[in-house]
């Protein structure tokens, strides 16, 4: 046999042997992740300690605590502090629900007694307010308060209904408009939590006042609105805040900060979604409901025969909403709610 062929054959055998060795090594090494997986799938060690009350989500300062924000979780007994709320017959959850967070609590962190303020405690309402916000109380009736289906922590809109008499003849203008949106309810009457019956169901009660969180400017507007007419409450859906926020971003009213920090964007969006809003209000008048109601404010009748004829006197068009009554015989033409006076001549 040729020497060259022998060398090539030996070299091929050596390469095959090396390849088989590495393949065997890889196959044997693949069993290691399976062993690790079996270890990872092992049941977690049992925690030897009592169950303490922890937060199910992040609770910033001013949060009104509800039943979904808390749960009991086993905690190592050597780490249990005396300020923790421990599960037991002496702990009544009714005393916890409705309290306000005055120290921020992260998700999974135990709740301490000093982190909560109970209704009736000094500084309770001040702790429920966000920075720079004010508490405003508005009187309502059973009909204007959604029949009592508004609870602390809900978001509502304010509707102002008023009668505008104007200065002319005919019925006054009836109008209703949404003047404030996304107002957070702090309390109804003097209750800051949802009442529960013996079976745990929410008890619906009517109330005569509602306390909301507002900016100083909106607080001034609410005070003026109470003198203009009656205020009604409109309960908002939870999904409305996100929908309006997305619409504001799409229209350019809200500028999302540049950068790729998701936490900063989430904090900014949460702040905008929870802020009370005013302006750009929608409204409805009597004519939108009934054809026998007005669509505009009655205009003021101005008798031009009684106006001074001095030089430089203001023309009739300078009187806003004025209906000119010309001197002499006139014919009144009515087109719906609009009345036009047409002079037909004659002497004064």
C-alpha positions as a printed NumPy array, in Angstrom:
array([[  0.   ,   0.   ,   0.   ],
       [  1.167,   3.474,  -0.76 ],
       [  2.69 ,   5.243,   2.283],
       [  0.696,   8.379,   1.574],
       [ -2.612,   6.492,   1.729],
       [ -1.642,   4.889,   5.014],
       [ -0.902,   8.287,   6.574],
       [ -4.265,   9.661,   5.418],
       [ -6.104,   6.634,   6.814],
       [ -4.403,   6.937,  10.185],
       [ -5.174,  10.658,  10.305],
       [ -8.846,  10.012,   9.539],
       [ -9.056,   7.466,  12.343],
       [ -7.52 ,   9.923,  14.793],
       [-10.017,  12.67 ,  13.804],
       [-12.923,  10.229,  14.164],
       [-11.739,   9.193,  17.615],
       [-11.45 ,  12.807,  18.774],
       [-14.929,  13.62 ,  17.417],
       [-16.436,  10.62 ,  19.207],
       [-14.8  ,  11.662,  22.473],
       [-16.186,  15.205,  22.319],
       [-19.628,  13.935,  21.358],
       [-19.673,  11.585,  24.344],
       [-18.612,  14.44 ,  26.626],
       [-21.435,  16.679,  25.383],
       [-24.02 ,  13.935,  25.79 ],
       [-22.958,  13.202,  29.367],
       [-22.852,  16.912,  30.24 ],
       [-26.482,  17.46 ,  29.143],
       [-27.722,  15.486,  32.126],
       [-26.552,  18.219,  34.513],
       [-29.407,  20.706,  33.688],
       [-31.903,  17.906,  34.252],
       [-30.51 ,  17.362,  37.716],
       [-30.654,  21.093,  38.39 ],
       [-34.198,  21.23 ,  37.105],
       [-35.241,  18.479,  39.462],
       [-33.655,  20.389,  42.33 ],
       [-35.394,  23.626,  41.284],
       [-38.742,  21.821,  41.112],
       [-38.424,  20.625,  44.689],
       [-41.007,  22.027,  47.121],
       [-39.999,  25.226,  48.882],
       [-38.977,  24.855,  52.498],
       [-41.726,  25.431,  55.025],
       [-41.369,  28.744,  56.868],
       [-41.522,  28.257,  60.612],
       [-43.323,  31.348,  61.817],
       [-46.687,  33.096,  62.153],
       [-48.648,  34.673,  59.315],
       [-48.27 ,  38.446,  59.088],
       [-50.128,  41.031,  57.039],
       [-48.209,  42.044,  53.884],
       [-48.971,  44.318,  50.928],
       [-50.065,  42.625,  47.71 ],
       [-48.962,  45.658,  45.689],
       [-47.049,  48.874,  46.16 ],
       [-48.951,  51.247,  48.462],
       [-47.81 ,  54.866,  48.086],
       [-48.506,  57.517,  50.699],
       [-52.181,  58.529,  50.773],
       [-53.545,  55.187,  49.555],
       [-56.891,  54.205,  51.054],
       [-56.429,  50.544,  52.022],
       [-58.969,  48.035,  50.728],
       [-59.24 ,  44.263,  51.14 ],
       [-57.404,  43.519,  47.873],
       [-54.283,  45.408,  48.987],
       [-53.48 ,  43.038,  51.873],
       [-52.951,  39.332,  52.518],
       [-51.54 ,  37.068,  55.224],
       [-48.227,  35.38 ,  54.524],
       [-45.992,  33.127,  56.676],
       [-42.981,  34.969,  58.04 ],
       [-39.829,  33.628,  59.783],
       [-40.431,  33.896,  63.51 ],
       [-36.965,  35.326,  64.175],
       [-37.794,  38.24 ,  61.805],
       [-41.262,  39.046,  63.178],
       [-41.454,  42.485,  64.797],
       [-43.902,  43.57 ,  67.425],
       [-45.357,  46.23 ,  65.087],
       [-46.487,  43.638,  62.525],
       [-50.145,  42.646,  62.217],
       [-50.308,  38.899,  62.944],
       [-53.176,  36.627,  62.011],
       [-55.353,  35.71 ,  64.966],
       [-58.754,  36.165,  66.583],
       [-57.684,  39.432,  68.197],
       [-57.074,  41.077,  64.803],
       [-60.221,  42.506,  63.185],
       [-59.681,  43.304,  59.505],
       [-62.517,  45.833,  59.646],
       [-60.153,  48.049,  61.613],
       [-57.541,  47.803,  58.845],
       [-59.666,  48.293,  55.742],
       [-60.355,  52.   ,  55.231],
       [-57.144,  53.202,  56.851],
       [-54.723,  55.457,  54.98 ],
       [-51.062,  54.747,  54.243],
       [-48.797,  57.442,  55.674],
       [-45.518,  55.603,  55.026],
       [-44.908,  54.048,  51.603],
       [-45.064,  50.238,  51.56 ],
       [-43.542,  48.093,  48.811],
       [-45.164,  44.935,  47.461],
       [-44.567,  41.952,  49.75 ],
       [-43.462,  44.096,  52.683],
       [-45.134,  43.533,  56.073],
       [-47.563,  46.209,  57.189],
       [-46.608,  47.951,  60.417],
       [-48.983,  49.706,  62.765],
       [-47.138,  52.989,  62.331],
       [-47.579,  52.879,  58.54 ],
       [-51.36 ,  53.283,  58.747],
       [-53.629,  56.053,  60.007],
       [-57.108,  55.086,  61.175],
       [-60.249,  57.166,  60.66 ],
       [-60.683,  59.509,  63.579],
       [-56.97 ,  59.676,  64.31 ],
       [-55.271,  63.026,  64.244],
       [-53.981,  63.859,  60.761],
       [-56.013,  61.119,  59.06 ],
       [-57.445,  63.269,  56.27 ],
       [-54.171,  65.136,  55.796],
       [-52.405,  61.789,  55.29 ],
       [-54.942,  60.792,  52.627],
       [-54.19 ,  63.911,  50.566],
       [-51.502,  63.94 ,  47.936],
       [-48.803,  66.647,  47.921],
       [-50.297,  70.042,  47.1  ],
       [-53.89 ,  68.762,  47.182],
       [-56.898,  69.949,  49.194],
       [-59.967,  68.243,  50.66 ],
       [-63.324,  69.731,  49.63 ],
       [-66.736,  68.651,  50.946],
       [-69.776,  68.975,  48.684],
       [-73.41 ,  68.492,  49.796],
       [-75.364,  65.999,  47.672],
       [-78.735,  64.264,  47.713],
       [-79.669,  60.62 ,  47.24 ],
       [-80.593,  61.284,  43.599],
       [-77.413,  63.225,  42.819],
       [-75.041,  60.801,  44.585],
       [-75.632,  57.719,  42.37 ],
       [-78.002,  56.331,  45.037],
       [-75.115,  55.696,  47.418],
       [-73.054,  53.55 ,  45.032],
       [-70.019,  55.804,  45.465],
       [-67.375,  54.674,  47.939],
       [-64.08 ,  56.111,  49.195],
       [-61.378,  55.49 ,  46.636],
       [-63.72 ,  55.753,  43.627],
       [-63.266,  58.297,  40.855],
       [-66.156,  60.614,  39.983],
       [-67.098,  63.559,  37.766],
       [-68.978,  66.665,  38.927],
       [-72.038,  67.813,  36.955],
       [-73.424,  71.334,  37.469],
       [-77.099,  71.904,  36.651],
       [-78.296,  75.504,  36.569],
       [-81.051,  77.764,  35.285],
       [-80.045,  80.843,  33.273],
       [-82.855,  83.387,  33.178],
       [-81.311,  85.935,  30.824],
       [-83.022,  89.29 ,  30.276],
       [-85.805,  88.559,  27.838],
       [-89.229,  86.995,  27.683],
       [-89.885,  83.278,  27.673],
       [-88.707,  80.38 ,  29.811],
       [-85.133,  80.404,  31.151],
       [-82.368,  78.216,  29.758],
       [-81.866,  74.869,  31.48 ],
       [-78.275,  73.613,  31.222],
       [-76.079,  70.906,  32.701],
       [-72.331,  70.535,  32.149],
       [-69.46 ,  68.378,  33.374],
       [-67.228,  70.837,  35.202],
       [-64.675,  68.522,  36.917],
       [-63.457,  65.048,  36.035],
       [-61.481,  62.267,  37.705],
       [-61.999,  63.445,  41.283],
       [-60.89 ,  60.957,  43.965],
       [-63.417,  60.331,  46.74 ],
       [-61.876,  60.55 ,  50.197],
       [-64.975,  60.071,  52.331],
       [-68.76 ,  59.901,  52.163],
       [-70.332,  61.701,  55.112],
       [-67.749,  60.795,  57.789],
       [-67.013,  57.277,  56.508],
       [-63.737,  56.505,  54.777],
       [-64.313,  52.77 ,  54.177],
       [-66.937,  50.469,  52.707],
       [-69.29 ,  49.057,  55.314],
       [-69.657,  45.252,  55.327],
       [-72.453,  43.102,  56.7  ],
       [-71.998,  39.835,  58.596],
       [-71.608,  37.857,  55.362],
       [-68.924,  40.207,  53.994],
       [-71.109,  41.915,  51.399],
       [-70.817,  45.66 ,  50.838],
       [-73.592,  47.679,  52.455],
       [-74.9  ,  50.498,  50.255],
       [-75.863,  53.586,  52.261],
       [-77.027,  56.966,  51.08 ],
       [-75.053,  59.991,  52.212],
       [-75.535,  63.751,  52.296],
       [-71.939,  64.919,  51.735],
       [-68.931,  63.709,  49.787],
       [-65.327,  64.785,  50.386],
       [-63.021,  64.767,  47.362],
       [-59.386,  65.528,  46.645],
       [-58.782,  68.625,  44.511],
       [-56.107,  71.098,  43.551],
       [-56.344,  74.585,  45.142],
       [-57.716,  76.04 ,  41.895],
       [-60.34 ,  73.324,  41.475],
       [-61.3  ,  73.776,  45.14 ],
       [-62.089,  77.436,  44.393],
       [-64.14 ,  76.456,  41.353],
       [-66.128,  73.917,  43.372],
       [-66.939,  76.598,  45.964],
       [-68.273,  78.91 ,  43.231],
       [-70.168,  76.098,  41.485],
       [-72.181,  75.407,  44.642],
       [-73.619,  78.94 ,  44.422],
       [-74.592,  78.595,  40.748],
       [-76.798,  75.529,  40.905],
       [-76.982,  71.925,  42.056],
       [-74.032,  69.502,  41.806],
       [-74.487,  65.848,  40.887],
       [-71.989,  62.994,  40.936],
       [-71.167,  60.765,  37.99 ],
       [-69.277,  57.544,  38.788],
       [-66.363,  56.836,  36.456],
       [-65.303,  53.476,  35.1  ],
       [-61.856,  52.23 ,  36.088],
       [-60.934,  51.953,  32.387],
       [-61.771,  55.613,  31.664],
       [-58.522,  56.934,  33.137],
       [-56.345,  54.835,  30.845],
       [-58.481,  55.608,  27.772],
       [-58.367,  59.368,  28.37 ],
       [-54.634,  59.196,  29.049],
       [-53.957,  57.403,  25.772],
       [-56.099,  59.961,  23.952],
       [-54.161,  62.834,  25.547],
       [-50.848,  61.263,  24.515],
       [-52.068,  60.737,  20.951],
       [-53.275,  64.346,  20.684],
       [-50.004,  65.726,  22.024],
       [-51.514,  67.222,  25.189],
       [-49.236,  64.98 ,  27.243],
       [-45.546,  64.748,  26.442],
       [-43.895,  61.442,  27.317],
       [-40.328,  62.082,  28.531],
       [-37.493,  60.9  ,  26.351],
       [-35.41 ,  57.967,  27.495],
       [-35.848,  54.283,  28.111],
       [-36.493,  54.231,  31.837],
       [-39.757,  52.245,  32.215],
       [-40.114,  53.106,  35.894],
       [-40.015,  56.857,  35.179],
       [-42.601,  56.504,  32.413],
       [-44.866,  54.388,  34.624],
       [-44.651,  56.91 ,  37.46 ],
       [-45.436,  59.781,  35.074],
       [-48.42 ,  57.982,  33.554],
       [-49.764,  57.015,  36.987],
       [-49.518,  60.611,  38.162],
       [-51.368,  61.917,  35.115],
       [-54.058,  59.235,  35.352],
       [-54.779,  60.093,  38.996],
       [-54.816,  63.895,  38.612],
       [-58.176,  65.723,  38.758],
       [-59.065,  67.571,  35.575],
       [-61.062,  70.637,  34.633],
       [-61.744,  72.572,  31.434],
       [-62.916,  71.278,  28.039],
       [-66.247,  70.49 ,  29.663],
       [-69.168,  68.955,  27.817],
       [-72.703,  70.255,  28.318],
       [-76.339,  69.698,  27.44 ],
       [-79.214,  72.205,  27.318],
       [-82.954,  71.833,  27.568],
       [-83.436,  71.705,  23.795],
       [-81.207,  68.609,  23.643],
       [-83.804,  66.797,  25.749],
       [-87.133,  68.363,  24.741],
       [-88.223,  70.34 ,  21.701],
       [-90.224,  72.611,  23.998],
       [-87.122,  73.894,  25.804],
       [-84.68 ,  76.611,  24.867],
       [-81.292,  76.218,  23.225],
       [-79.947,  79.665,  24.127],
       [-80.27 ,  82.276,  26.848],
       [-83.262,  84.614,  26.397],
       [-82.015,  87.829,  24.818],
       [-82.588,  91.232,  26.375],
       [-85.236,  93.387,  24.714],
       [-83.961,  96.877,  23.922],
       [-86.545,  99.539,  23.041],
       [-84.698, 101.804,  20.597],
       [-87.352, 104.524,  20.976],
       [-86.224, 104.962,  24.568],
       [-82.526, 105.081,  23.683],
       [-80.795, 108.489,  23.738],
       [-80.276, 110.007,  20.304],
       [-77.128, 111.838,  21.283],
       [-74.243, 111.769,  18.9  ],
       [-71.907, 108.886,  19.451],
       [-74.529, 106.707,  21.103],
       [-73.724, 103.006,  20.889],
       [-75.573, 101.148,  18.129],
       [-77.937,  98.348,  18.968],
       [-75.436,  95.739,  17.796],
       [-73.134,  96.714,  20.669],
       [-75.567,  95.27 ,  23.238],
       [-74.727,  91.515,  23.531],
       [-77.776,  89.286,  23.177],
       [-80.056,  92.262,  22.573],
       [-83.308,  91.933,  20.645],
       [-83.948,  95.31 ,  19.034],
       [-87.446,  96.677,  19.401],
       [-87.877,  99.34 ,  16.732],
       [-90.099, 102.399,  17.168],
       [-93.539, 102.172,  15.602],
       [-95.697,  99.223,  14.591],
       [-93.894,  95.927,  14.252],
       [-94.682,  92.376,  13.233],
       [-93.209,  89.601,  15.393],
       [-92.113,  86.51 ,  13.471],
       [-91.405,  83.413,  15.576],
       [-89.102,  80.711,  14.223],
       [-88.881,  78.088,  16.944],
       [-87.336,  79.82 ,  19.961],
       [-86.177,  82.829,  17.924],
       [-88.492,  85.834,  17.681],
       [-87.779,  88.558,  15.1  ],
       [-89.509,  91.969,  15.106],
       [-89.974,  93.528,  11.684],
       [-91.08 ,  97.2  ,  11.513],
       [-94.022,  97.895,   9.179],
       [-93.782, 101.701,   9.095],
       [-96.02 , 104.29 ,  10.636],
       [-95.418, 107.237,  12.926],
       [-94.205, 107.217,  16.488]])
